[in-house]
Amino acid sequence: MSSAAEVAEELSRAVEAAGLETVGEARTEGGGCAADVMGKMTGVPTADAVGAVADRLAEEGWRDPASTETGEMRQVLLTERGWTARVRAYPGPEGTGAFVAVVATRDGCDTGTAEPSAGG
């Protein structure tokens, strides 16, 4: 199973390889139960930004993509080595592009507290 730091690095590489500008630094949280990174892409619809990042994660070995859309928000879920990644995009102000949040959580962690559960 990959560490949260390794997952954060994979997420960051995927965002950059997709052509997004990284917003801030990739982070790990919850005692190694979560990793996240934010990206920004201008001049593209939110669905394209999500697809670009999800495609790069698939190239890194993340699998089983499942996509959902609600209004202008699109989300793709992928899994890899005991982790689930959520790639979500939100429209930027006045249609300037998309902000993409990539959040990965370790299987077996309590998502409410981001701490390992008793069984995991």
mmCIF file of the C-alpha atoms, coordinates in Angstrom:
data_MODEL
# 
_entry.id   MODEL 
# 
loop_
_atom_site.group_PDB 
_atom_site.id 
_atom_site.type_symbol 
_atom_site.label_atom_id 
_atom_site.label_alt_id 
_atom_site.label_comp_id 
_atom_site.label_asym_id 
_atom_site.label_entity_id 
_atom_site.label_seq_id 
_atom_site.pdbx_PDB_ins_code 
_atom_site.Cartn_x 
_atom_site.Cartn_y 
_atom_site.Cartn_z 
_atom_site.occupancy 
_atom_site.B_iso_or_equiv 
_atom_site.pdbx_formal_charge 
_atom_site.auth_seq_id 
_atom_site.auth_comp_id 
_atom_site.auth_asym_id 
_atom_site.auth_atom_id 
_atom_site.pdbx_PDB_model_num 
ATOM 1   C CA . MET A 1 1   ? 0.000   0.000  0.000   1.00 0.00 ? 1   MET A CA 1 
ATOM 2   C CA . SER A 1 2   ? 1.305   3.446  -0.883  1.00 0.00 ? 2   SER A CA 1 
ATOM 3   C CA . SER A 1 3   ? 1.962   6.101  1.742   1.00 0.00 ? 3   SER A CA 1 
ATOM 4   C CA . ALA A 1 4   ? -0.011  9.348  1.799   1.00 0.00 ? 4   ALA A CA 1 
ATOM 5   C CA . ALA A 1 5   ? 3.119   11.228 0.694   1.00 0.00 ? 5   ALA A CA 1 
ATOM 6   C CA . GLU A 1 6   ? 3.517   8.938  -2.337  1.00 0.00 ? 6   GLU A CA 1 
ATOM 7   C CA . VAL A 1 7   ? -0.152  9.372  -3.233  1.00 0.00 ? 7   VAL A CA 1 
ATOM 8   C CA . ALA A 1 8   ? 0.113   13.175 -2.862  1.00 0.00 ? 8   ALA A CA 1 
ATOM 9   C CA . GLU A 1 9   ? 3.065   13.127 -5.271  1.00 0.00 ? 9   GLU A CA 1 
ATOM 10  C CA . GLU A 1 10  ? 1.100   11.034 -7.797  1.00 0.00 ? 10  GLU A CA 1 
ATOM 11  C CA . LEU A 1 11  ? -1.850  13.425 -7.577  1.00 0.00 ? 11  LEU A CA 1 
ATOM 12  C CA . SER A 1 12  ? 0.428   16.416 -8.090  1.00 0.00 ? 12  SER A CA 1 
ATOM 13  C CA . ARG A 1 13  ? 2.125   14.809 -11.118 1.00 0.00 ? 13  ARG A CA 1 
ATOM 14  C CA . ALA A 1 14  ? -1.262  14.010 -12.658 1.00 0.00 ? 14  ALA A CA 1 
ATOM 15  C CA . VAL A 1 15  ? -2.494  17.590 -12.237 1.00 0.00 ? 15  VAL A CA 1 
ATOM 16  C CA . GLU A 1 16  ? 0.671   19.011 -13.802 1.00 0.00 ? 16  GLU A CA 1 
ATOM 17  C CA . ALA A 1 17  ? 0.721   16.439 -16.646 1.00 0.00 ? 17  ALA A CA 1 
ATOM 18  C CA . ALA A 1 18  ? -2.883  17.345 -17.462 1.00 0.00 ? 18  ALA A CA 1 
ATOM 19  C CA . GLY A 1 19  ? -1.770  20.919 -18.104 1.00 0.00 ? 19  GLY A CA 1 
ATOM 20  C CA . LEU A 1 20  ? -3.291  22.456 -14.995 1.00 0.00 ? 20  LEU A CA 1 
ATOM 21  C CA . GLU A 1 21  ? -1.613  25.082 -12.876 1.00 0.00 ? 21  GLU A CA 1 
ATOM 22  C CA . THR A 1 22  ? -1.137  23.706 -9.356  1.00 0.00 ? 22  THR A CA 1 
ATOM 23  C CA . VAL A 1 23  ? -2.752  25.888 -6.701  1.00 0.00 ? 23  VAL A CA 1 
ATOM 24  C CA . GLY A 1 24  ? -0.722  25.596 -3.500  1.00 0.00 ? 24  GLY A CA 1 
ATOM 25  C CA . GLU A 1 25  ? 1.117   22.431 -2.491  1.00 0.00 ? 25  GLU A CA 1 
ATOM 26  C CA . ALA A 1 26  ? -0.063  18.840 -2.408  1.00 0.00 ? 26  ALA A CA 1 
ATOM 27  C CA . ARG A 1 27  ? -0.944  17.964 1.194   1.00 0.00 ? 27  ARG A CA 1 
ATOM 28  C CA . THR A 1 28  ? -1.356  14.927 3.395   1.00 0.00 ? 28  THR A CA 1 
ATOM 29  C CA . GLU A 1 29  ? -3.798  14.901 6.298   1.00 0.00 ? 29  GLU A CA 1 
ATOM 30  C CA . GLY A 1 30  ? -5.395  12.766 8.962   1.00 0.00 ? 30  GLY A CA 1 
ATOM 31  C CA . GLY A 1 31  ? -2.355  10.802 10.040  1.00 0.00 ? 31  GLY A CA 1 
ATOM 32  C CA . GLY A 1 32  ? -1.752  9.464  6.548   1.00 0.00 ? 32  GLY A CA 1 
ATOM 33  C CA . CYS A 1 33  ? -5.387  8.815  5.666   1.00 0.00 ? 33  CYS A CA 1 
ATOM 34  C CA . ALA A 1 34  ? -5.786  11.518 3.014   1.00 0.00 ? 34  ALA A CA 1 
ATOM 35  C CA . ALA A 1 35  ? -3.895  13.428 0.348   1.00 0.00 ? 35  ALA A CA 1 
ATOM 36  C CA . ASP A 1 36  ? -5.067  16.288 -1.834  1.00 0.00 ? 36  ASP A CA 1 
ATOM 37  C CA . VAL A 1 37  ? -4.020  18.796 -4.462  1.00 0.00 ? 37  VAL A CA 1 
ATOM 38  C CA . MET A 1 38  ? -5.806  21.659 -6.246  1.00 0.00 ? 38  MET A CA 1 
ATOM 39  C CA . GLY A 1 39  ? -5.345  22.721 -9.835  1.00 0.00 ? 39  GLY A CA 1 
ATOM 40  C CA . LYS A 1 40  ? -6.628  25.453 -12.125 1.00 0.00 ? 40  LYS A CA 1 
ATOM 41  C CA . MET A 1 41  ? -7.190  25.299 -15.881 1.00 0.00 ? 41  MET A CA 1 
ATOM 42  C CA . THR A 1 42  ? -8.287  28.316 -17.883 1.00 0.00 ? 42  THR A CA 1 
ATOM 43  C CA . GLY A 1 43  ? -10.259 28.318 -21.101 1.00 0.00 ? 43  GLY A CA 1 
ATOM 44  C CA . VAL A 1 44  ? -11.738 24.822 -20.794 1.00 0.00 ? 44  VAL A CA 1 
ATOM 45  C CA . PRO A 1 45  ? -15.043 23.370 -19.579 1.00 0.00 ? 45  PRO A CA 1 
ATOM 46  C CA . THR A 1 46  ? -15.047 21.633 -16.197 1.00 0.00 ? 46  THR A CA 1 
ATOM 47  C CA . ALA A 1 47  ? -15.697 18.203 -17.747 1.00 0.00 ? 47  ALA A CA 1 
ATOM 48  C CA . ASP A 1 48  ? -12.559 18.510 -19.881 1.00 0.00 ? 48  ASP A CA 1 
ATOM 49  C CA . ALA A 1 49  ? -10.427 19.437 -16.866 1.00 0.00 ? 49  ALA A CA 1 
ATOM 50  C CA . VAL A 1 50  ? -11.700 16.453 -14.854 1.00 0.00 ? 50  VAL A CA 1 
ATOM 51  C CA . GLY A 1 51  ? -11.174 14.118 -17.792 1.00 0.00 ? 51  GLY A CA 1 
ATOM 52  C CA . ALA A 1 52  ? -7.619  15.337 -18.322 1.00 0.00 ? 52  ALA A CA 1 
ATOM 53  C CA . VAL A 1 53  ? -6.628  14.677 -14.692 1.00 0.00 ? 53  VAL A CA 1 
ATOM 54  C CA . ALA A 1 54  ? -8.485  11.339 -14.537 1.00 0.00 ? 54  ALA A CA 1 
ATOM 55  C CA . ASP A 1 55  ? -6.704  10.207 -17.719 1.00 0.00 ? 55  ASP A CA 1 
ATOM 56  C CA . ARG A 1 56  ? -3.310  11.032 -16.185 1.00 0.00 ? 56  ARG A CA 1 
ATOM 57  C CA . LEU A 1 57  ? -4.179  9.152  -12.991 1.00 0.00 ? 57  LEU A CA 1 
ATOM 58  C CA . ALA A 1 58  ? -5.170  6.150  -15.126 1.00 0.00 ? 58  ALA A CA 1 
ATOM 59  C CA . GLU A 1 59  ? -1.720  6.325  -16.730 1.00 0.00 ? 59  GLU A CA 1 
ATOM 60  C CA . GLU A 1 60  ? -0.243  6.172  -13.181 1.00 0.00 ? 60  GLU A CA 1 
ATOM 61  C CA . GLY A 1 61  ? -2.170  2.940  -12.512 1.00 0.00 ? 61  GLY A CA 1 
ATOM 62  C CA . TRP A 1 62  ? -5.422  4.221  -10.959 1.00 0.00 ? 62  TRP A CA 1 
ATOM 63  C CA . ARG A 1 63  ? -8.376  2.104  -12.147 1.00 0.00 ? 63  ARG A CA 1 
ATOM 64  C CA . ASP A 1 64  ? -12.135 1.575  -12.208 1.00 0.00 ? 64  ASP A CA 1 
ATOM 65  C CA . PRO A 1 65  ? -13.188 5.103  -13.158 1.00 0.00 ? 65  PRO A CA 1 
ATOM 66  C CA . ALA A 1 66  ? -16.780 5.993  -12.320 1.00 0.00 ? 66  ALA A CA 1 
ATOM 67  C CA . SER A 1 67  ? -18.161 9.376  -13.354 1.00 0.00 ? 67  SER A CA 1 
ATOM 68  C CA . THR A 1 68  ? -21.051 11.442 -11.987 1.00 0.00 ? 68  THR A CA 1 
ATOM 69  C CA . GLU A 1 69  ? -22.330 14.906 -12.858 1.00 0.00 ? 69  GLU A CA 1 
ATOM 70  C CA . THR A 1 70  ? -24.503 17.272 -10.852 1.00 0.00 ? 70  THR A CA 1 
ATOM 71  C CA . GLY A 1 71  ? -25.249 20.606 -12.466 1.00 0.00 ? 71  GLY A CA 1 
ATOM 72  C CA . GLU A 1 72  ? -21.909 22.089 -13.447 1.00 0.00 ? 72  GLU A CA 1 
ATOM 73  C CA . MET A 1 73  ? -19.912 19.823 -11.111 1.00 0.00 ? 73  MET A CA 1 
ATOM 74  C CA . ARG A 1 74  ? -18.371 16.623 -12.486 1.00 0.00 ? 74  ARG A CA 1 
ATOM 75  C CA . GLN A 1 75  ? -16.639 13.955 -10.421 1.00 0.00 ? 75  GLN A CA 1 
ATOM 76  C CA . VAL A 1 76  ? -14.603 10.893 -11.377 1.00 0.00 ? 76  VAL A CA 1 
ATOM 77  C CA . LEU A 1 77  ? -13.699 8.223  -8.805  1.00 0.00 ? 77  LEU A CA 1 
ATOM 78  C CA . LEU A 1 78  ? -10.653 5.985  -9.324  1.00 0.00 ? 78  LEU A CA 1 
ATOM 79  C CA . THR A 1 79  ? -9.032  3.370  -7.099  1.00 0.00 ? 79  THR A CA 1 
ATOM 80  C CA . GLU A 1 80  ? -5.463  2.187  -6.628  1.00 0.00 ? 80  GLU A CA 1 
ATOM 81  C CA . ARG A 1 81  ? -3.551  0.195  -4.005  1.00 0.00 ? 81  ARG A CA 1 
ATOM 82  C CA . GLY A 1 82  ? -6.036  0.690  -1.172  1.00 0.00 ? 82  GLY A CA 1 
ATOM 83  C CA . TRP A 1 83  ? -6.878  4.320  -2.016  1.00 0.00 ? 83  TRP A CA 1 
ATOM 84  C CA . THR A 1 84  ? -9.874  6.041  -3.644  1.00 0.00 ? 84  THR A CA 1 
ATOM 85  C CA . ALA A 1 85  ? -9.283  9.291  -5.536  1.00 0.00 ? 85  ALA A CA 1 
ATOM 86  C CA . ARG A 1 86  ? -12.033 11.811 -6.257  1.00 0.00 ? 86  ARG A CA 1 
ATOM 87  C CA . VAL A 1 87  ? -11.384 14.244 -9.093  1.00 0.00 ? 87  VAL A CA 1 
ATOM 88  C CA . ARG A 1 88  ? -13.888 17.116 -8.982  1.00 0.00 ? 88  ARG A CA 1 
ATOM 89  C CA . ALA A 1 89  ? -14.066 20.258 -11.073 1.00 0.00 ? 89  ALA A CA 1 
ATOM 90  C CA . TYR A 1 90  ? -15.911 23.467 -10.391 1.00 0.00 ? 90  TYR A CA 1 
ATOM 91  C CA . PRO A 1 91  ? -16.414 26.311 -12.855 1.00 0.00 ? 91  PRO A CA 1 
ATOM 92  C CA . GLY A 1 92  ? -14.210 29.356 -12.349 1.00 0.00 ? 92  GLY A CA 1 
ATOM 93  C CA . PRO A 1 93  ? -15.621 32.868 -12.038 1.00 0.00 ? 93  PRO A CA 1 
ATOM 94  C CA . GLU A 1 94  ? -17.466 34.099 -15.117 1.00 0.00 ? 94  GLU A CA 1 
ATOM 95  C CA . GLY A 1 95  ? -16.621 30.999 -17.154 1.00 0.00 ? 95  GLY A CA 1 
ATOM 96  C CA . THR A 1 96  ? -12.858 31.596 -17.018 1.00 0.00 ? 96  THR A CA 1 
ATOM 97  C CA . GLY A 1 97  ? -12.079 27.898 -16.687 1.00 0.00 ? 97  GLY A CA 1 
ATOM 98  C CA . ALA A 1 98  ? -12.156 25.268 -13.988 1.00 0.00 ? 98  ALA A CA 1 
ATOM 99  C CA . PHE A 1 99  ? -10.778 24.575 -10.550 1.00 0.00 ? 99  PHE A CA 1 
ATOM 100 C CA . VAL A 1 100 ? -10.012 20.905 -9.979  1.00 0.00 ? 100 VAL A CA 1 
ATOM 101 C CA . ALA A 1 101 ? -9.780  19.284 -6.554  1.00 0.00 ? 101 ALA A CA 1 
ATOM 102 C CA . VAL A 1 102 ? -8.153  15.857 -6.357  1.00 0.00 ? 102 VAL A CA 1 
ATOM 103 C CA . VAL A 1 103 ? -8.661  14.166 -2.987  1.00 0.00 ? 103 VAL A CA 1 
ATOM 104 C CA . ALA A 1 104 ? -7.539  10.628 -2.179  1.00 0.00 ? 104 ALA A CA 1 
ATOM 105 C CA . THR A 1 105 ? -8.569  8.754  0.955   1.00 0.00 ? 105 THR A CA 1 
ATOM 106 C CA . ARG A 1 106 ? -7.092  5.511  2.253   1.00 0.00 ? 106 ARG A CA 1 
ATOM 107 C CA . ASP A 1 107 ? -9.501  2.584  2.393   1.00 0.00 ? 107 ASP A CA 1 
ATOM 108 C CA . GLY A 1 108 ? -10.272 1.634  5.983   1.00 0.00 ? 108 GLY A CA 1 
ATOM 109 C CA . CYS A 1 109 ? -10.030 5.179  7.327   1.00 0.00 ? 109 CYS A CA 1 
ATOM 110 C CA . ASP A 1 110 ? -12.990 6.866  8.982   1.00 0.00 ? 110 ASP A CA 1 
ATOM 111 C CA . THR A 1 111 ? -13.760 9.622  6.469   1.00 0.00 ? 111 THR A CA 1 
ATOM 112 C CA . GLY A 1 112 ? -15.479 11.678 9.150   1.00 0.00 ? 112 GLY A CA 1 
ATOM 113 C CA . THR A 1 113 ? -12.296 11.956 11.187  1.00 0.00 ? 113 THR A CA 1 
ATOM 114 C CA . ALA A 1 114 ? -9.706  10.971 8.538   1.00 0.00 ? 114 ALA A CA 1 
ATOM 115 C CA . GLU A 1 115 ? -8.202  8.593  11.100  1.00 0.00 ? 115 GLU A CA 1 
ATOM 116 C CA . PRO A 1 116 ? -7.616  4.864  10.606  1.00 0.00 ? 116 PRO A CA 1 
ATOM 117 C CA . SER A 1 117 ? -10.606 2.807  11.686  1.00 0.00 ? 117 SER A CA 1 
ATOM 118 C CA . ALA A 1 118 ? -10.241 -0.108 14.095  1.00 0.00 ? 118 ALA A CA 1 
ATOM 119 C CA . GLY A 1 119 ? -10.348 -2.629 11.256  1.00 0.00 ? 119 GLY A CA 1 
ATOM 120 C CA . GLY A 1 120 ? -8.049  -0.768 8.869   1.00 0.00 ? 120 GLY A CA 1 
# 
